Every structure is written in structure tokens, then in C-alpha cells.
């Protein structure tokens, strides 16, 4: 069974909850600007649930978040939220990559 959509919606919920929590704690506007990424992650998860081969929006979103949050972690050294989001994003990129490879080899 393909678990991509399940992981996709879980990842989207993690990213969304992190942004909302960050805004509530710090009142930081950049947390709100992350709504674009949360929206794109949700769109990607939805598209993936409809067509398991439609990974491009999700792959681009999670890859971009992995890079941005990885750089934030590198500069801050703080686990929350940067490395958690970067790690989850990297895992999502790996999951999508494996899914693409499996489809290619079928």
C-alpha cells in the first residue's frame, strides 16, 4: 500500500503546527509568511493523494523547506523549530524520491 498521502498530510500538519506555534510564541511575522509553504505543502499532499505520480509541487515545497530550515538551523544551532522542520522536509524528499524510483522501475 502506498503510504505517501498519509506521510504527506502528516508532514503538512507538522509544518502548519510549527508555524502557528512559532507565531503564537514569538509573534513573528515570518512565521505567518510561511503560510505560502503550508498552503503549497497541503496542495502537494492533496495532489499526491489523488494521483501518486503527481509529486512535483510537494517535492519542490519540501525540498525548498529542507534547504531554508537547514540553513536556519546551521546559523542558529537550535533544534526547534528549524532542525525539526528541516529533518521532516528531508525525510519527505527522500520518501518522494523513493516513490518516484519505484514507479519508474515498475
Helices and strands as residue ranges (DSSP letters): H 4-26, H 29-33, H 35-50, H 56-76, I 79-83, H 84-105
